[in-house]
Amino acid sequence: MYEELYRIAEDEIPELGGYILDTQLSNLAIPKSSISEENIPEITRAITEAAMMFGEKKARKIRRRIMKEVLSRGEMIKAQKDEISRMNTLREMGESALLTGEFKEALKDFEEARKIAIKNGFKNEIALIDVKIAKVLARMKERDAALNILKEAEKISKETHTMHTLAETYYSYGSVYWWYGDYERASKYFSKTLELARKLEDDRLLGYAYMGLANSYSEMGDINMDIEYSEKAILHFKRAGLEHELAKMYINIGVPYEERGDFQKAESYYLKGLEKARETGYLLMEAWALSNLSGLYNKPKDAETAEAYARSALEIFQMLGDRLGESIVQLNLGKIYRLMGKLDKAKEEFEKAIKIKEKVDTDFGIADAYQSYGKFLKDIDDERWGEYLKKAIEIYRKIGNSKRESECTEILGRHNGSQSS
């Protein structure tokens, strides 16, 4: 069995190879010579967690190969000798599937875990699993179903007086509404999370609540509130020792500074996020930091530096299978090639970005792409430019981002004014 696990680790993580298995076996105090079927779920969990430094997709792939070649999915669950272990194994498999976008498989695993929780009367576990199911349903664009199951989680949490679970439920409500562009309602639920997190004195939950609020105000275009809540999220993630979330927030807080025109401060935060991501092996956030850096430079003399950042980010996003990340980089490449005067390449990248964004991004992300492409088309005298700015205005108005709506309206107004005169 050791040889099979070693070979899988060598194949899937050539950067570390079998060393990753030996390290995890040592951490778990399991000798190579006496690995049994009962150990496989624990070993699999340890290997996939270690593989996460190379992205969720890599972790998912190695887990699936172990289940295919060493123990089947069914055997993996049966190897757990008690109901709680089986439930937790199913929940972990669901988490893994959720992170890599295999939503149907995630839903199946969570629902099986929920059945075990119901059968054994694990009420609080039912609520926690419901929160996970709601996340899957939201990503599958089944908002009503997601909200209904969160109502059940909220009811159980209140009945059992489990405040941590109730806080997690409120955070999930906020996330569902955020994904659907209802940022005001999302911020109300993130505020409810914040209220409970303060009572619980839980730095992890406080960090997430502030991060949710920062993200909501970011989409609505309130730069000051975005920065204020981002700074608070950073403070609590530091206290909680959540290094991955710190990397994410350093990158996030750079965005409002960029919007404000403080490019030096934005760059310092992106570089700080890049350093933290590399320090903790958080490959996905490394890609986001590189991507944001690539979009920061707006002078022709910086275009080659920007392109190098963008190409590095794109390579990582493609390796991880992150379509949203790809679309952000392609949008940046469109702007970079515009600076370079490579208009055909710029047009191609803008259109690639929009095609992906319309499928996977939030309303703000789509509107931002329409705005950028509209401005590009105006610069090259393509008559479709107004069409894209109008589409952007419609979305900005819907999500309450008056700042961006005004920017687009002003461009249209200047054009119409010059035509009439």
N, C-alpha and C positions, 0 to 999 in steps of 0.2 A: 504493500500500500504506500509506503514511503517513496518508493521509486516512481510510482504513478503521480503522486502529488508533486514530487521534485521536477518531473518532466513538464508538468503543466505550468509550474511556476517559471521554469526556464523558457518555455515557449511564449507565455503571455507577458512576462515582465523581464525581457532580456537585459534591461538596465540593471537589475539586481539579481535575476536568476534564482537559483535554489537557495541563495543566501537568505531570501525573505522567508522561506519556509523554515529553515534552520533557526533563524532568529525567533520566529513565532513559537516554534516547538520549545525552545529554551525558555521563553517567557511563560509558556503554559506548563512547564515542567513535565512535558510528555516525551519520553525516550523514543528515538527513531525506530527502535526494534520492537516496540510494543504498542504501536498505534492500532486502535480498534475502531470498529464502526461507530461506537458510542462517542469517540473523540472527534469524528469527522465534522459535525456541525460546529463545534467550538474552534477547530482548526480552520475551517472554511471562513468563519466569521473573522478570525484574526488575520488571515491572509488577505481577505477582501478589504478589510479596514486599512491594512498597510498599503494595498494597491491603490487606495483612494488618492494618494499623492499624485498619481498619474491620471486621475479623472474617474468620474463615476462609470463611464462606459467600460474602462479597463477593469474596474472592480467587478462590474456585472458579468463581464465576459469570463473572468477567471472563476467566479462562482458557478456559472452555468456549465463550464467544462468539468468542474469537479463533480457536479451533480450528474452530468452525462456519463463520465468515464469512471468515477469512483463509487459514488452512491447516487441513486436516482432521487428525484424530488420526494417521492413517497418514502423511500428508505431513509432519507435525510430527516424526515419528520418522525418516522417510527423509531429512529435511533434515540430520540429523546424519550426518556422513560416516564416522564410525568406530564400532566396536562399543561402546566405552566410553561415548561420548556418547549413543548410542541407549539403552544400559542406564540411564544416569543420568537421561535425559529420562523414561523409563518410571517410574523410581523416584520422581522428583519429582511426576509426575502421580498416582502411587499415594498419595503423602504428602498431596497436595491433596485427593484423594477421601476419604482416611481422616479428615482433619480436619473434613470437612463431613458425615460419616456415610454417605457413599455406598460402603458396604463391599464390595459385589459388584464395583463398578468398580475400587476400590482393589486388591482381590485379583487381578483380571485383569491390571492393570498390573504389580504386583509379580511375578506368576508369569511374565509375558513377560520382565521384566528378569532373573529368575532363570534362564530358559532361555539367555539371552545369556551370563550369567556361567558357566553349566555348559559351554556350547559352547566358550568361550574359556579354560576352566580358571582363572577368577578365583575361587579358593577362598575367600579372605577376603570377597569381595563376596557370594558365595553365603550365607555366614553372616550378614552384615549384612542382606541382603534377607530371610532366614528370620526374623530378629528382627521385621522389619516385618510379614511375613505373619502371624506369631504374634499380633501386636497386633490385626490385622484379625479373625482367627479368634476371639480372645477376645471382641471386641465383638459378633461374630455369635453368641455363646454356644456356640461349638464348642471347649470347653475342652480336651478330649482331643487334638483335632487341633492346637491351639495348642501344647500341651506336647510333642507328638511332634516337631513341627518345631523347637522349641527344643532338643530333644535332639540333633537333627542339627546345629544351629548350634553347640552346645556341643562336640560331637565334632570339627567342623572347626576351631574355635578352638583346641582343645587340640592337634590334629594340626599346625597351622601355627604354634603358639606365639604366637598373636595375642592378647595379654592385654587390649587395649582392647575387642576384639570379645567376648571372654569376659565382661568386665565388663558390657557392654551386654546380653549374653544373660542373665546373672544378674539384671540389673535388670528385664528383660522377664518372666522367671519370676516375680519378685516382683509385678510389675504384674498378671499373669494371676491369680495366687492372690488378690491384693487385690480384684480385680473380682469374684471368686467368694466373697468373705467368709471366706477362710482366712487370717486376718491373722497368725497365728503362723508359718505356713509362709512367707507373704510376707515377714515380718520377717527370717527366716533367709536368704532370698535377697538381701534388701537389705543384710544384714550381709556376705554374700559379696562383693557389689558394693563395699562399703566397704573390705573388706580389700584387694581388687585396686587400687582407686582410690588407697589410701594408698601402695602399692608404686609405682604409676605417677606419684604426685604430681600427679594430675589434678584441679584444683579443680572443673571442670564435673561430673565423675563423682562426686566427693566430695559436692558439693551435692545431686545427684540421689539418692545413696544415703541421705544424712541426711534428705532430704525424704520418701523412701519409708518410712523408719523412723518419722519423725514422724507420717505419715499412718496407718501401721499402729497405732501406740500410741494415736492419737486415736480410732480406731474401737473399740479395746479399752477405752477410758476411762481410760488412764493419763496423767493431765494433766501430771505432772512430766516424764515421759520425752518427751511430745509437745513441751513447751516447750524442753527441753534440746536435742533433735535439730533442732527448728525454728531455734533460735539458731545452731547449727552450719551448717545449710543456708544461712542468710542470710550468714554469714561467708564461705563458699566461693563462693557466687554473686556476692558483691561482688568477691572476688579474681578470679573468672573474667570479670567484666564482663557478666554475664547479667542485663540490666535487667528483662526480662519475668519471669524467674523470681524476681527480687527482689520485684517487685510481688505476685506470687502468694504468696510466703512471708510478706510483711508481713501479708497478709490471713489466711493460714493460722494464724499464731501468735496472732492476736487471738482465735481460737476457744477455745483452752484457757483463756485469761484470762477470757473470758466465762463459760465453764463453772465456773470457780473463783469467780465473782462479782465479779471485779475489772473492773467495767465501764469505769472510767476508762482503764485500761491497754488494754483491748480496743479502745475507741474510738480511742485514739491510734494503734494499729497499723492499724486499718481506714482511718483518715484518711491515714496514711503510705502505705498501699497504694494508696489512691485517687489521691493526689498522684503517685506513681511511675507508675501506669497512665496517667494523663492526660499526664504528661511524656513518656512513651514511645509514646503513641498506642495503648496496649493496651486496646482497647474492651471486650473480654470481661472482663478483670480489673477494669475500671472498674465494670462491671455487678455483679460479685461483691462489690466493696467497698461499693457502694451498698446491695446486698441485705443484706449482713451488718450494716451500719449500721441498716437498717430494722428488723432483728430485735433490736436492742440495747435499745431503750427499752421499759420496762414500766410506765410511769405514764401515766394519762389525759392529763395536761397535755402530754406529749411525743408523743401519738398523731398529731397532724397533721404534725409533723416526720417521724416514722417513715413515715407514709403517703406523704409527698412523696419520700423516699428510695426507697421500694418502687416507686412508680409510675415513677420514672426508671429504676430497674433493670429493671423489667418491659418497658419500651419497648425497651431495648437488647437484652435476651434475645430478645424476639419478632422484632426486626429481624435478629438473628444466627441465628435458628432454633434456639436452645439450649433444648431442652425441660427438661433437668434444672434449669437456672437458673430457668426459669419456675416450676417446682414449688416451689423454695425460696422465691421471692418470694411465691407464693400462700399458702404456709404462714405466712409472716410477716404477710401481709395478714389471714389468719384471726385471728391473735393481736391485731393492731392493731384490727380491727373489734370484737373482744371487749372491748378496753379502751374503745372508743367507745360500747359498748352497742348496736352494730348487729349483733344476733345472727344474723339471717337472712343478712346478707352474710358474716359470719364463717363460718357453716356452709358456705355456698357455696364460699368460698375454700379451706377445709380439704379439702372433698371433691374439688375440682379438683386440689389438690396431691397427694392420695393416689392418685388415678386415674393421674396421670402418673408418680409415684414408683414405683408398683408395676411399671411398664414399664421405667423407665430408671435408677433409683437403686440404690445399694449397699444391703446389708442394714441397715446402721446408719441410713441416710437414711430408709428405709421405716419402721423401728422408731421413729425420732424423730417421724415424722408420726403414727403410730398413738398414741404416747404423748401428743403435743400434742392430738390430736383427742379422745382418751379423757378427758383432763383437762377439755377444753372441754365435752364432753357431760355430764360429772359436774356441772359448774357450772350447767348449765341443766336438770338433773334428767332427762336422757335415759337411759333404762334400758340403752342399748347401750354405755355408757361402759366397763363392766367387760370387755366383749368385746374392745375395742380395746387396753386395757391388758394383757390376757392375751396378745394377739397380739404386743405389743411385748416382753413378758417372754420369750416363747419365742425371739424373734430375738436379744435381748440375751444370753440364756444360750448360744445357739448360737455367737455370735461372741466370747464371753468378756468382755463389758462388764458386770462385776459391779456397778459403781456405778449405772448406769442401771437394771439389773435390780432392784436394791434399792429405788430410788426408786419404781418402779411397784408392787413388792410391798408396800411400806410403805403406799401409798395404798389398795390393796386390803385390806390387813390392818386399817387404821384403820376402813374402812367395815364390814368383817365384824364387827369388835369392837364397834362402836357398835350394830349390828343385834342382836347376841346379848345385849347388856346392856339 
